[in-house]
């Protein structure tokens, strides 16, 4: 497997197509949640991709500070249902956190987690801010990275 991080401007048309196709397959079709997938923020984002033999198995996007929150934001974390046994989500989060450290000098980031995944994100240093809400009919919890003391 190969992990690549590219800014939107560096993505090929095929890569962007495959990222969006995977996100729609999971967030819209699998989770039965019709919502506006293309929100304009992808153009400002860095996209983390995990590929195997040229097929994108997982992706996430990192938004620079000021786009969604004051801090950088990690979002649209998704892995192919047939590949979840490979722990793609952990690979994506590890690569995202390393990118934040390298690019911004800190792992500080905020994310909007589907509430059933709070424990997953906690394994990567995120803690709930206490803010919970429905987003597109799905319970979410806002989380912030917390440096370990």
Secondary structure, DSSP 4 states (H G I P E B T S, - for coil): -EEEEEEGGG--HHHHHHHHHHHIIIIIIITT-------S-GGGEEEEEEEETTEEEEEEEEEPTTTSSSS-EEEEEEE-GGGGGG-HHHHHHHHHHHHHHHHHSS---EEEEEGGGHHHHHTTTEEEEEEEEEETTEEEEEEEE----
